[in-house]
């Protein structure tokens, strides 16, 4: 028990340091990429809105031709 205690303690200290370092790197990455993600999501929303608008216009233009003849 006495022989393993220092080894276990040292392992726990190293694990804590690595975990802390990983957390700091993850937070840094999130802070750096958040503006890009937000901008990308805004662009996706704009493209989706434009695409939906174009599809509605095409439907309104072509739709009457696709209805069965009376």
N, C-alpha and C positions, 0 to 999 in steps of 0.2 A: 504494500500500500504506500509506504513512504517513498519507494523508488519510482512508482508510477505517478504520484501526485504532481511532481514538477513537470513531467512530460505532458500530462493532461492539461495542466494550467497553461503551459506554453502553447499548446495546440489551441486552446480556447482563446488565448490572447491573439494569436495569428488569425484565427477564424473571425474574431471580432473586427480586427483591423481590415481584413479583406472584405468583410461585409460592409463596413463603413465606407471603404473606398469605392466599392461597387455602387452603393447607394448614392454617393456623391457624383459619380460618373453618370448614373442614370438621371439624376436631377439636372445635371448640366446639359445632358443631351435633350431632355424634355424642354428646358428653357430655350435652347438654341433652335429646336425644330418647331416649337409651338407656333411662332409667327408664320412659318412656311405652311404648316398644317392648316391654320386658320385661313390663310390666303388661298390655298388649294381648295379648301371646302367652299369658299365663296365663289371661286371660279367654276367649280363643279355645279353649284347651284345656278349660276348664271347660264352656263351651257345647257343645263337641264331645262331651265325656263325658256331659252331660245329654241331648243329642240321641240319642246311641247308646243310652242307658238307656231313653229313651222309645220308641225304635223297637223295641227288644227286647221291651218290655212290650206294645206294640201287636201285634207278631208273635205273642207267646205268647197273647194274648187272641183275636186274629182268625185266627191260623194254623189251628187245628183246623177252622174253618168253611170254609176254602179248600181243604182236602184233598178228593180225590175220594171220593164215597160208595162204601161197600162193599156 
